[in-house]
Amino acid sequence: MGGLLGLLVPLFLAGCTSLTHPTKPASAFPDEAATCKREAAQAAIAAGQFGLYEDTVYRTCLRHKGWELR
């Protein structure tokens, strides 16, 4: 489960130039990304769906925290 997310996240990030936040420095991203990874893993377990579902939850979490692809 975590391994799959570990593979999907770099693929997701490789296709973009960067993730930015309008009010937070880039140094805040790792902590928020880790929080979103945990939330995505928990949501996937609760839903019984993994892979793409977990990646979607992760990306949605980051968007709700204000991170945008640039």
PDB file of N, H, CA, C and O in Angstrom:
ATOM      1  N   MET A   1       0.834  -1.187   0.000  1.00  0.00           N
ATOM      2  CA  MET A   1       0.000   0.000   0.000  1.00  0.00           C
ATOM      3  C   MET A   1       0.879   1.251   0.000  1.00  0.00           C
ATOM      4  O   MET A   1       0.777   2.075  -0.909  1.00  0.00           O
ATOM      5  N   GLY A   2       1.722   1.400   0.988  1.00  0.00           N
ATOM      6  H   GLY A   2       1.805   0.731   1.726  1.00  0.00           H
ATOM      7  CA  GLY A   2       2.587   2.572   1.045  1.00  0.00           C
ATOM      8  C   GLY A   2       3.585   2.600  -0.100  1.00  0.00           C
ATOM      9  O   GLY A   2       3.968   3.664  -0.586  1.00  0.00           O
ATOM     10  N   GLY A   3       4.002   1.400  -0.525  1.00  0.00           N
ATOM     11  H   GLY A   3       3.690   0.536  -0.131  1.00  0.00           H
ATOM     12  CA  GLY A   3       4.929   1.321  -1.646  1.00  0.00           C
ATOM     13  C   GLY A   3       4.312   1.828  -2.932  1.00  0.00           C
ATOM     14  O   GLY A   3       4.962   2.502  -3.732  1.00  0.00           O
ATOM     15  N   LEU A   4       3.034   1.490  -3.119  1.00  0.00           N
ATOM     16  H   LEU A   4       2.506   0.943  -2.469  1.00  0.00           H
ATOM     17  CA  LEU A   4       2.349   1.947  -4.327  1.00  0.00           C
ATOM     18  C   LEU A   4       2.227   3.462  -4.323  1.00  0.00           C
ATOM     19  O   LEU A   4       2.461   4.109  -5.343  1.00  0.00           O
ATOM     20  N   LEU A   5       1.864   4.026  -3.186  1.00  0.00           N
ATOM     21  H   LEU A   5       1.674   3.501  -2.357  1.00  0.00           H
ATOM     22  CA  LEU A   5       1.772   5.483  -3.103  1.00  0.00           C
ATOM     23  C   LEU A   5       3.153   6.101  -3.311  1.00  0.00           C
ATOM     24  O   LEU A   5       3.287   7.154  -3.934  1.00  0.00           O
ATOM     25  N   GLY A   6       4.173   5.434  -2.781  1.00  0.00           N
ATOM     26  H   GLY A   6       4.064   4.578  -2.274  1.00  0.00           H
ATOM     27  CA  GLY A   6       5.532   5.918  -2.970  1.00  0.00           C
ATOM     28  C   GLY A   6       5.941   5.956  -4.433  1.00  0.00           C
ATOM     29  O   GLY A   6       6.761   6.783  -4.832  1.00  0.00           O
ATOM     30  N   LEU A   7       5.374   5.069  -5.229  1.00  0.00           N
ATOM     31  H   LEU A   7       4.707   4.397  -4.905  1.00  0.00           H
ATOM     32  CA  LEU A   7       5.649   5.068  -6.663  1.00  0.00           C
ATOM     33  C   LEU A   7       4.809   6.094  -7.397  1.00  0.00           C
ATOM     34  O   LEU A   7       5.285   6.730  -8.337  1.00  0.00           O
ATOM     35  N   LEU A   8       3.569   6.261  -6.980  1.00  0.00           N
ATOM     36  H   LEU A   8       3.182   5.744  -6.217  1.00  0.00           H
ATOM     37  CA  LEU A   8       2.664   7.167  -7.678  1.00  0.00           C
ATOM     38  C   LEU A   8       2.997   8.638  -7.441  1.00  0.00           C
ATOM     39  O   LEU A   8       2.907   9.451  -8.361  1.00  0.00           O
ATOM     40  N   VAL A   9       3.375   8.975  -6.230  1.00  0.00           N
ATOM     41  H   VAL A   9       3.448   8.314  -5.483  1.00  0.00           H
ATOM     42  CA  VAL A   9       3.641  10.381  -5.907  1.00  0.00           C
ATOM     43  C   VAL A   9       4.772  10.946  -6.759  1.00  0.00           C
ATOM     44  O   VAL A   9       4.614  12.027  -7.327  1.00  0.00           O
ATOM     45  N   PRO A  10       5.915  10.252  -6.872  1.00  0.00           N
ATOM     46  CA  PRO A  10       6.959  10.824  -7.735  1.00  0.00           C
ATOM     47  C   PRO A  10       6.511  10.945  -9.195  1.00  0.00           C
ATOM     48  O   PRO A  10       6.878  11.902  -9.876  1.00  0.00           O
ATOM     49  N   LEU A  11       5.728   9.990  -9.673  1.00  0.00           N
ATOM     50  H   LEU A  11       5.429   9.212  -9.119  1.00  0.00           H
ATOM     51  CA  LEU A  11       5.226  10.093 -11.036  1.00  0.00           C
ATOM     52  C   LEU A  11       4.320  11.305 -11.185  1.00  0.00           C
ATOM     53  O   LEU A  11       4.379  12.019 -12.186  1.00  0.00           O
ATOM     54  N   PHE A  12       3.488  11.528 -10.186  1.00  0.00           N
ATOM     55  H   PHE A  12       3.440  10.948  -9.373  1.00  0.00           H
ATOM     56  CA  PHE A  12       2.592  12.685 -10.183  1.00  0.00           C
ATOM     57  C   PHE A  12       3.416  13.969 -10.194  1.00  0.00           C
ATOM     58  O   PHE A  12       3.130  14.892 -10.956  1.00  0.00           O
ATOM     59  N   LEU A  13       4.426  14.021  -9.357  1.00  0.00           N
ATOM     60  H   LEU A  13       4.658  13.272  -8.738  1.00  0.00           H
ATOM     61  CA  LEU A  13       5.225  15.237  -9.243  1.00  0.00           C
ATOM     62  C   LEU A  13       6.151  15.436 -10.437  1.00  0.00           C
ATOM     63  O   LEU A  13       6.487  16.573 -10.768  1.00  0.00           O
ATOM     64  N   ALA A  14       6.568  14.360 -11.086  1.00  0.00           N
ATOM     65  H   ALA A  14       6.295  13.436 -10.817  1.00  0.00           H
ATOM     66  CA  ALA A  14       7.481  14.476 -12.218  1.00  0.00           C
ATOM     67  C   ALA A  14       6.835  15.194 -13.396  1.00  0.00           C
ATOM     68  O   ALA A  14       7.534  15.816 -14.196  1.00  0.00           O
ATOM     69  N   GLY A  15       5.528  15.119 -13.512  1.00  0.00           N
ATOM     70  H   GLY A  15       4.960  14.614 -12.862  1.00  0.00           H
ATOM     71  CA  GLY A  15       4.843  15.735 -14.633  1.00  0.00           C
ATOM     72  C   GLY A  15       4.593  17.214 -14.458  1.00  0.00           C
ATOM     73  O   GLY A  15       4.114  17.859 -15.391  1.00  0.00           O
ATOM     74  N   CYS A  16       4.891  17.773 -13.324  1.00  0.00           N
ATOM     75  H   CYS A  16       5.280  17.249 -12.566  1.00  0.00           H
ATOM     76  CA  CYS A  16       4.629  19.190 -13.097  1.00  0.00           C
ATOM     77  C   CYS A  16       5.941  19.923 -12.867  1.00  0.00           C
ATOM     78  O   CYS A  16       6.967  19.311 -12.569  1.00  0.00           O
ATOM     79  N   THR A  17       5.895  21.227 -13.008  1.00  0.00           N
ATOM     80  H   THR A  17       5.062  21.725 -13.250  1.00  0.00           H
ATOM     81  CA  THR A  17       7.110  21.997 -12.773  1.00  0.00           C
ATOM     82  C   THR A  17       7.352  22.170 -11.284  1.00  0.00           C
ATOM     83  O   THR A  17       8.487  22.043 -10.823  1.00  0.00           O
ATOM     84  N   SER A  18       6.303  22.459 -10.526  1.00  0.00           N
ATOM     85  H   SER A  18       5.382  22.562 -10.901  1.00  0.00           H
ATOM     86  CA  SER A  18       6.451  22.569  -9.075  1.00  0.00           C
ATOM     87  C   SER A  18       5.084  22.700  -8.414  1.00  0.00           C
ATOM     88  O   SER A  18       4.088  23.036  -9.056  1.00  0.00           O
ATOM     89  N   LEU A  19       5.066  22.432  -7.146  1.00  0.00           N
ATOM     90  H   LEU A  19       5.875  22.159  -6.624  1.00  0.00           H
ATOM     91  CA  LEU A  19       3.880  22.686  -6.340  1.00  0.00           C
ATOM     92  C   LEU A  19       4.168  23.940  -5.531  1.00  0.00           C
ATOM     93  O   LEU A  19       5.207  24.044  -4.879  1.00  0.00           O
ATOM     94  N   THR A  20       3.259  24.874  -5.574  1.00  0.00           N
ATOM     95  H   THR A  20       2.415  24.789  -6.103  1.00  0.00           H
ATOM     96  CA  THR A  20       3.456  26.125  -4.854  1.00  0.00           C
ATOM     97  C   THR A  20       2.248  26.415  -3.976  1.00  0.00           C
ATOM     98  O   THR A  20       1.159  25.880  -4.183  1.00  0.00           O
ATOM     99  N   HIS A  21       2.468  27.264  -3.008  1.00  0.00           N
ATOM    100  H   HIS A  21       3.353  27.698  -2.840  1.00  0.00           H
ATOM    101  CA  HIS A  21       1.398  27.709  -2.117  1.00  0.00           C
ATOM    102  C   HIS A  21       1.465  29.231  -2.081  1.00  0.00           C
ATOM    103  O   HIS A  21       2.553  29.802  -1.999  1.00  0.00           O
ATOM    104  N   PRO A  22       0.316  29.890  -2.142  1.00  0.00           N
ATOM    105  CA  PRO A  22       0.347  31.358  -2.193  1.00  0.00           C
ATOM    106  C   PRO A  22       0.895  32.025  -0.939  1.00  0.00           C
ATOM    107  O   PRO A  22       1.372  33.158  -1.015  1.00  0.00           O
ATOM    108  N   THR A  23       0.842  31.354   0.219  1.00  0.00           N
ATOM    109  H   THR A  23       0.455  30.434   0.281  1.00  0.00           H
ATOM    110  CA  THR A  23       1.285  32.015   1.449  1.00  0.00           C
ATOM    111  C   THR A  23       2.324  31.233   2.243  1.00  0.00           C
ATOM    112  O   THR A  23       2.812  31.728   3.259  1.00  0.00           O
ATOM    113  N   LYS A  24       2.672  30.031   1.811  1.00  0.00           N
ATOM    114  H   LYS A  24       2.276  29.629   0.986  1.00  0.00           H
ATOM    115  CA  LYS A  24       3.623  29.204   2.567  1.00  0.00           C
ATOM    116  C   LYS A  24       4.889  28.987   1.757  1.00  0.00           C
ATOM    117  O   LYS A  24       4.842  28.928   0.528  1.00  0.00           O
ATOM    118  N   PRO A  25       6.032  28.868   2.449  1.00  0.00           N
ATOM    119  CA  PRO A  25       7.282  28.590   1.734  1.00  0.00           C
ATOM    120  C   PRO A  25       7.326  27.128   1.283  1.00  0.00           C
ATOM    121  O   PRO A  25       6.610  26.280   1.817  1.00  0.00           O
ATOM    122  N   ALA A  26       8.163  26.854   0.309  1.00  0.00           N
ATOM    123  H   ALA A  26       8.744  27.543  -0.124  1.00  0.00           H
ATOM    124  CA  ALA A  26       8.326  25.482  -0.196  1.00  0.00           C
ATOM    125  C   ALA A  26       8.768  24.532   0.917  1.00  0.00           C
ATOM    126  O   ALA A  26       8.493  23.334   0.852  1.00  0.00           O
ATOM    127  N   SER A  27       9.443  25.055   1.926  1.00  0.00           N
ATOM    128  H   SER A  27       9.666  26.028   1.979  1.00  0.00           H
ATOM    129  CA  SER A  27       9.915  24.209   3.028  1.00  0.00           C
ATOM    130  C   SER A  27       8.765  23.631   3.854  1.00  0.00           C
ATOM    131  O   SER A  27       8.972  22.688   4.618  1.00  0.00           O
ATOM    132  N   ALA A  28       7.559  24.182   3.713  1.00  0.00           N
ATOM    133  H   ALA A  28       7.391  24.948   3.093  1.00  0.00           H
ATOM    134  CA  ALA A  28       6.393  23.659   4.431  1.00  0.00           C
ATOM    135  C   ALA A  28       5.797  22.442   3.726  1.00  0.00           C
ATOM    136  O   ALA A  28       5.013  21.703   4.320  1.00  0.00           O
ATOM    137  N   PHE A  29       6.165  22.233   2.459  1.00  0.00           N
ATOM    138  H   PHE A  29       6.802  22.833   1.976  1.00  0.00           H
ATOM    139  CA  PHE A  29       5.562  21.154   1.683  1.00  0.00           C
ATOM    140  C   PHE A  29       5.810  19.760   2.254  1.00  0.00           C
ATOM    141  O   PHE A  29       4.852  18.994   2.360  1.00  0.00           O
ATOM    142  N   PRO A  30       7.028  19.383   2.627  1.00  0.00           N
ATOM    143  CA  PRO A  30       7.241  18.004   3.097  1.00  0.00           C
ATOM    144  C   PRO A  30       6.334  17.594   4.263  1.00  0.00           C
ATOM    145  O   PRO A  30       5.814  16.479   4.277  1.00  0.00           O
ATOM    146  N   ASP A  31       6.145  18.472   5.224  1.00  0.00           N
ATOM    147  H   ASP A  31       6.568  19.378   5.212  1.00  0.00           H
ATOM    148  CA  ASP A  31       5.279  18.146   6.357  1.00  0.00           C
ATOM    149  C   ASP A  31       3.833  17.987   5.919  1.00  0.00           C
ATOM    150  O   ASP A  31       3.147  17.062   6.355  1.00  0.00           O
ATOM    151  N   GLU A  32       3.373  18.872   5.070  1.00  0.00           N
ATOM    152  H   GLU A  32       3.930  19.623   4.715  1.00  0.00           H
ATOM    153  CA  GLU A  32       1.988  18.788   4.615  1.00  0.00           C
ATOM    154  C   GLU A  32       1.789  17.592   3.691  1.00  0.00           C
ATOM    155  O   GLU A  32       0.729  16.966   3.705  1.00  0.00           O
ATOM    156  N   ALA A  33       2.793  17.273   2.895  1.00  0.00           N
ATOM    157  H   ALA A  33       3.655  17.781   2.883  1.00  0.00           H
ATOM    158  CA  ALA A  33       2.708  16.098   2.024  1.00  0.00           C
ATOM    159  C   ALA A  33       2.638  14.821   2.862  1.00  0.00           C
ATOM    160  O   ALA A  33       1.879  13.907   2.542  1.00  0.00           O
ATOM    161  N   ALA A  34       3.427  14.759   3.929  1.00  0.00           N
ATOM    162  H   ALA A  34       4.044  15.501   4.189  1.00  0.00           H
ATOM    163  CA  ALA A  34       3.399  13.580   4.801  1.00  0.00           C
ATOM    164  C   ALA A  34       2.033  13.422   5.460  1.00  0.00           C
ATOM    165  O   ALA A  34       1.527  12.306   5.581  1.00  0.00           O
ATOM    166  N   THR A  35       1.435  14.529   5.886  1.00  0.00           N
ATOM    167  H   THR A  35       1.846  15.435   5.788  1.00  0.00           H
ATOM    168  CA  THR A  35       0.097  14.490   6.474  1.00  0.00           C
ATOM    169  C   THR A  35      -0.914  13.976   5.458  1.00  0.00           C
ATOM    170  O   THR A  35      -1.764  13.147   5.780  1.00  0.00           O
ATOM    171  N   CYS A  36      -0.816  14.468   4.241  1.00  0.00           N
ATOM    172  H   CYS A  36      -0.125  15.141   3.979  1.00  0.00           H
ATOM    173  CA  CYS A  36      -1.742  14.027   3.187  1.00  0.00           C
ATOM    174  C   CYS A  36      -1.537  12.556   2.835  1.00  0.00           C
ATOM    175  O   CYS A  36      -2.502  11.850   2.540  1.00  0.00           O
ATOM    176  N   LYS A  37      -0.292  12.090   2.864  1.00  0.00           N
ATOM    177  H   LYS A  37       0.491  12.664   3.104  1.00  0.00           H
ATOM    178  CA  LYS A  37      -0.032  10.669   2.601  1.00  0.00           C
ATOM    179  C   LYS A  37      -0.710   9.798   3.655  1.00  0.00           C
ATOM    180  O   LYS A  37      -1.321   8.781   3.329  1.00  0.00           O
ATOM    181  N   ARG A  38      -0.599  10.202   4.917  1.00  0.00           N
ATOM    182  H   ARG A  38      -0.102  11.028   5.181  1.00  0.00           H
ATOM    183  CA  ARG A  38      -1.251   9.433   5.997  1.00  0.00           C
ATOM    184  C   ARG A  38      -2.762   9.441   5.825  1.00  0.00           C
ATOM    185  O   ARG A  38      -3.409   8.402   5.963  1.00  0.00           O
ATOM    186  N   GLU A  39      -3.329  10.606   5.525  1.00  0.00           N
ATOM    187  H   GLU A  39      -2.803  11.450   5.412  1.00  0.00           H
ATOM    188  CA  GLU A  39      -4.773  10.704   5.324  1.00  0.00           C
ATOM    189  C   GLU A  39      -5.220   9.857   4.134  1.00  0.00           C
ATOM    190  O   GLU A  39      -6.261   9.202   4.194  1.00  0.00           O
ATOM    191  N   ALA A  40      -4.442   9.865   3.058  1.00  0.00           N
ATOM    192  H   ALA A  40      -3.597  10.397   3.008  1.00  0.00           H
ATOM    193  CA  ALA A  40      -4.785   9.080   1.875  1.00  0.00           C
ATOM    194  C   ALA A  40      -4.732   7.588   2.174  1.00  0.00           C
ATOM    195  O   ALA A  40      -5.595   6.832   1.728  1.00  0.00           O
ATOM    196  N   ALA A  41      -3.723   7.162   2.925  1.00  0.00           N
ATOM    197  H   ALA A  41      -3.022   7.776   3.287  1.00  0.00           H
ATOM    198  CA  ALA A  41      -3.613   5.746   3.282  1.00  0.00           C
ATOM    199  C   ALA A  41      -4.795   5.316   4.144  1.00  0.00           C
ATOM    200  O   ALA A  41      -5.359   4.243   3.931  1.00  0.00           O
ATOM    201  N   GLN A  42      -5.172   6.140   5.109  1.00  0.00           N
ATOM    202  H   GLN A  42      -4.714   7.012   5.283  1.00  0.00           H
ATOM    203  CA  GLN A  42      -6.316   5.821   5.970  1.00  0.00           C
ATOM    204  C   GLN A  42      -7.607   5.774   5.169  1.00  0.00           C
ATOM    205  O   GLN A  42      -8.438   4.892   5.386  1.00  0.00           O
ATOM    206  N   ALA A  43      -7.786   6.708   4.250  1.00  0.00           N
ATOM    207  H   ALA A  43      -7.111   7.425   4.074  1.00  0.00           H
ATOM    208  CA  ALA A  43      -8.995   6.738   3.423  1.00  0.00           C
ATOM    209  C   ALA A  43      -9.062   5.504   2.526  1.00  0.00           C
ATOM    210  O   ALA A  43     -10.135   4.935   2.326  1.00  0.00           O
ATOM    211  N   ALA A  44      -7.923   5.096   1.991  1.00  0.00           N
ATOM    212  H   ALA A  44      -7.051   5.559   2.153  1.00  0.00           H
ATOM    213  CA  ALA A  44      -7.881   3.921   1.121  1.00  0.00           C
ATOM    214  C   ALA A  44      -8.241   2.662   1.895  1.00  0.00           C
ATOM    215  O   ALA A  44      -8.970   1.807   1.392  1.00  0.00           O
ATOM    216  N   ILE A  45      -7.734   2.545   3.109  1.00  0.00           N
ATOM    217  H   ILE A  45      -7.141   3.239   3.517  1.00  0.00           H
ATOM    218  CA  ILE A  45      -8.065   1.387   3.949  1.00  0.00           C
ATOM    219  C   ILE A  45      -9.552   1.384   4.266  1.00  0.00           C
ATOM    220  O   ILE A  45     -10.209   0.348   4.163  1.00  0.00           O
ATOM    221  N   ALA A  46     -10.079   2.525   4.647  1.00  0.00           N
ATOM    222  H   ALA A  46      -9.545   3.367   4.732  1.00  0.00           H
ATOM    223  CA  ALA A  46     -11.504   2.621   4.993  1.00  0.00           C
ATOM    224  C   ALA A  46     -12.394   2.294   3.790  1.00  0.00           C
ATOM    225  O   ALA A  46     -13.447   1.676   3.945  1.00  0.00           O
ATOM    226  N   ALA A  47     -11.970   2.706   2.599  1.00  0.00           N
ATOM    227  H   ALA A  47     -11.114   3.208   2.474  1.00  0.00           H
ATOM    228  CA  ALA A  47     -12.774   2.480   1.397  1.00  0.00           C
ATOM    229  C   ALA A  47     -12.497   1.117   0.769  1.00  0.00           C
ATOM    230  O   ALA A  47     -13.273   0.637  -0.057  1.00  0.00           O
ATOM    231  N   GLY A  48     -11.388   0.499   1.165  1.00  0.00           N
ATOM    232  H   GLY A  48     -10.757   0.888   1.836  1.00  0.00           H
ATOM    233  CA  GLY A  48     -11.013  -0.763   0.553  1.00  0.00           C
ATOM    234  C   GLY A  48     -10.544  -0.596  -0.878  1.00  0.00           C
ATOM    235  O   GLY A  48     -10.603  -1.529  -1.679  1.00  0.00           O
ATOM    236  N   GLN A  49     -10.072   0.616  -1.194  1.00  0.00           N
ATOM    237  H   GLN A  49     -10.025   1.374  -0.544  1.00  0.00           H
ATOM    238  CA  GLN A  49      -9.587   0.917  -2.544  1.00  0.00           C
ATOM    239  C   GLN A  49      -8.190   1.513  -2.431  1.00  0.00           C
ATOM    240  O   GLN A  49      -7.918   2.336  -1.557  1.00  0.00           O
ATOM    241  N   PHE A  50      -7.324   1.090  -3.318  1.00  0.00           N
ATOM    242  H   PHE A  50      -7.545   0.422  -4.028  1.00  0.00           H
ATOM    243  CA  PHE A  50      -5.942   1.549  -3.243  1.00  0.00           C
ATOM    244  C   PHE A  50      -5.497   2.030  -4.619  1.00  0.00           C
ATOM    245  O   PHE A  50      -6.301   2.099  -5.549  1.00  0.00           O
ATOM    246  N   GLY A  51      -4.228   2.359  -4.744  1.00  0.00           N
ATOM    247  H   GLY A  51      -3.575   2.303  -3.988  1.00  0.00           H
ATOM    248  CA  GLY A  51      -3.688   2.785  -6.035  1.00  0.00           C
ATOM    249  C   GLY A  51      -4.177   4.152  -6.439  1.00  0.00           C
ATOM    250  O   GLY A  51      -3.879   5.153  -5.788  1.00  0.00           O
ATOM    251  N   LEU A  52      -4.936   4.186  -7.529  1.00  0.00           N
ATOM    252  H   LEU A  52      -5.178   3.373  -8.058  1.00  0.00           H
ATOM    253  CA  LEU A  52      -5.405   5.455  -8.074  1.00  0.00           C
ATOM    254  C   LEU A  52      -6.274   6.209  -7.067  1.00  0.00           C
ATOM    255  O   LEU A  52      -6.190   7.433  -6.971  1.00  0.00           O
ATOM    256  N   TYR A  53      -7.103   5.487  -6.319  1.00  0.00           N
ATOM    257  H   TYR A  53      -7.171   4.492  -6.397  1.00  0.00           H
ATOM    258  CA  TYR A  53      -7.962   6.124  -5.316  1.00  0.00           C
ATOM    259  C   TYR A  53      -7.101   6.843  -4.278  1.00  0.00           C
ATOM    260  O   TYR A  53      -7.359   7.994  -3.926  1.00  0.00           O
ATOM    261  N   GLU A  54      -6.084   6.148  -3.801  1.00  0.00           N
ATOM    262  H   GLU A  54      -5.875   5.213  -4.087  1.00  0.00           H
ATOM    263  CA  GLU A  54      -5.206   6.724  -2.780  1.00  0.00           C
ATOM    264  C   GLU A  54      -4.485   7.958  -3.324  1.00  0.00           C
ATOM    265  O   GLU A  54      -4.348   8.959  -2.620  1.00  0.00           O
ATOM    266  N   ASP A  55      -4.029   7.888  -4.562  1.00  0.00           N
ATOM    267  H   ASP A  55      -4.140   7.075  -5.133  1.00  0.00           H
ATOM    268  CA  ASP A  55      -3.359   9.026  -5.194  1.00  0.00           C
ATOM    269  C   ASP A  55      -4.310  10.212  -5.337  1.00  0.00           C
ATOM    270  O   ASP A  55      -3.919  11.357  -5.114  1.00  0.00           O
ATOM    271  N   THR A  56      -5.549   9.936  -5.705  1.00  0.00           N
ATOM    272  H   THR A  56      -5.867   9.005  -5.886  1.00  0.00           H
ATOM    273  CA  THR A  56      -6.544  11.001  -5.856  1.00  0.00           C
ATOM    274  C   THR A  56      -6.812  11.686  -4.521  1.00  0.00           C
ATOM    275  O   THR A  56      -6.900  12.912  -4.454  1.00  0.00           O
ATOM    276  N   VAL A  57      -6.941  10.894  -3.462  1.00  0.00           N
ATOM    277  H   VAL A  57      -6.869   9.899  -3.517  1.00  0.00           H
ATOM    278  CA  VAL A  57      -7.165  11.462  -2.130  1.00  0.00           C
ATOM    279  C   VAL A  57      -5.967  12.327  -1.729  1.00  0.00           C
ATOM    280  O   VAL A  57      -6.139  13.408  -1.165  1.00  0.00           O
ATOM    281  N   TYR A  58      -4.760  11.849  -2.021  1.00  0.00           N
ATOM    282  H   TYR A  58      -4.621  10.971  -2.479  1.00  0.00           H
ATOM    283  CA  TYR A  58      -3.542  12.596  -1.697  1.00  0.00           C
ATOM    284  C   TYR A  58      -3.526  13.950  -2.406  1.00  0.00           C
ATOM    285  O   TYR A  58      -3.285  14.981  -1.777  1.00  0.00           O
ATOM    286  N   ARG A  59      -3.782  13.946  -3.704  1.00  0.00           N
ATOM    287  H   ARG A  59      -3.978  13.109  -4.214  1.00  0.00           H
ATOM    288  CA  ARG A  59      -3.777  15.198  -4.475  1.00  0.00           C
ATOM    289  C   ARG A  59      -4.876  16.144  -4.009  1.00  0.00           C
ATOM    290  O   ARG A  59      -4.667  17.355  -3.942  1.00  0.00           O
ATOM    291  N   THR A  60      -6.038  15.599  -3.689  1.00  0.00           N
ATOM    292  H   THR A  60      -6.208  14.615  -3.744  1.00  0.00           H
ATOM    293  CA  THR A  60      -7.146  16.424  -3.198  1.00  0.00           C
ATOM    294  C   THR A  60      -6.776  17.067  -1.867  1.00  0.00           C
ATOM    295  O   THR A  60      -7.064  18.241  -1.638  1.00  0.00           O
ATOM    296  N   CYS A  61      -6.147  16.308  -1.004  1.00  0.00           N
ATOM    297  H   CYS A  61      -5.912  15.354  -1.190  1.00  0.00           H
ATOM    298  CA  CYS A  61      -5.702  16.835   0.288  1.00  0.00           C
ATOM    299  C   CYS A  61      -4.750  18.016   0.090  1.00  0.00           C
ATOM    300  O   CYS A  61      -4.894  19.053   0.738  1.00  0.00           O
ATOM    301  N   LEU A  62      -3.781  17.850  -0.805  1.00  0.00           N
ATOM    302  H   LEU A  62      -3.664  17.008  -1.331  1.00  0.00           H
ATOM    303  CA  LEU A  62      -2.835  18.945  -1.055  1.00  0.00           C
ATOM    304  C   LEU A  62      -3.543  20.181  -1.594  1.00  0.00           C
ATOM    305  O   LEU A  62      -3.232  21.303  -1.193  1.00  0.00           O
ATOM    306  N   ARG A  63      -4.496  19.976  -2.503  1.00  0.00           N
ATOM    307  H   ARG A  63      -4.749  19.065  -2.828  1.00  0.00           H
ATOM    308  CA  ARG A  63      -5.260  21.124  -3.043  1.00  0.00           C
ATOM    309  C   ARG A  63      -6.039  21.815  -1.928  1.00  0.00           C
ATOM    310  O   ARG A  63      -6.089  23.044  -1.885  1.00  0.00           O
ATOM    311  N   HIS A  64      -6.645  21.046  -1.026  1.00  0.00           N
ATOM    312  H   HIS A  64      -6.604  20.047  -1.061  1.00  0.00           H
ATOM    313  CA  HIS A  64      -7.398  21.654   0.075  1.00  0.00           C
ATOM    314  C   HIS A  64      -6.493  22.429   1.020  1.00  0.00           C
ATOM    315  O   HIS A  64      -6.941  23.359   1.691  1.00  0.00           O
ATOM    316  N   LYS A  65      -5.232  22.053   1.074  1.00  0.00           N
ATOM    317  H   LYS A  65      -4.869  21.298   0.529  1.00  0.00           H
ATOM    318  CA  LYS A  65      -4.274  22.777   1.912  1.00  0.00           C
ATOM    319  C   LYS A  65      -3.696  23.996   1.183  1.00  0.00           C
ATOM    320  O   LYS A  65      -2.909  24.754   1.749  1.00  0.00           O
ATOM    321  N   GLY A  66      -4.101  24.173  -0.088  1.00  0.00           N
ATOM    322  H   GLY A  66      -4.740  23.557  -0.548  1.00  0.00           H
ATOM    323  CA  GLY A  66      -3.697  25.361  -0.840  1.00  0.00           C
ATOM    324  C   GLY A  66      -2.550  25.166  -1.812  1.00  0.00           C
ATOM    325  O   GLY A  66      -2.129  26.128  -2.453  1.00  0.00           O
ATOM    326  N   TRP A  67      -2.025  23.943  -1.944  1.00  0.00           N
ATOM    327  H   TRP A  67      -2.367  23.161  -1.423  1.00  0.00           H
ATOM    328  CA  TRP A  67      -0.920  23.695  -2.863  1.00  0.00           C
ATOM    329  C   TRP A  67      -1.449  23.569  -4.278  1.00  0.00           C
ATOM    330  O   TRP A  67      -2.457  22.904  -4.517  1.00  0.00           O
ATOM    331  N   GLU A  68      -0.767  24.208  -5.215  1.00  0.00           N
ATOM    332  H   GLU A  68       0.052  24.749  -5.021  1.00  0.00           H
ATOM    333  CA  GLU A  68      -1.198  24.230  -6.609  1.00  0.00           C
ATOM    334  C   GLU A  68      -0.033  23.833  -7.514  1.00  0.00           C
ATOM    335  O   GLU A  68       1.127  24.111  -7.212  1.00  0.00           O
ATOM    336  N   LEU A  69      -0.363  23.180  -8.627  1.00  0.00           N
ATOM    337  H   LEU A  69      -1.306  22.954  -8.872  1.00  0.00           H
ATOM    338  CA  LEU A  69       0.646  22.851  -9.639  1.00  0.00           C
ATOM    339  C   LEU A  69       0.950  24.114 -10.434  1.00  0.00           C
ATOM    340  O   LEU A  69       0.037  24.830 -10.845  1.00  0.00           O
ATOM    341  N   ARG A  70       2.206  24.380 -10.645  1.00  0.00           N
ATOM    342  H   ARG A  70       2.948  23.798 -10.312  1.00  0.00           H
ATOM    343  CA  ARG A  70       2.630  25.539 -11.450  1.00  0.00           C
ATOM    344  C   ARG A  70       3.619  25.076 -12.478  1.00  0.00           C
ATOM    345  O   ARG A  70       4.112  25.881 -13.268  1.00  0.00           O
TER     346      ARG A  70
END
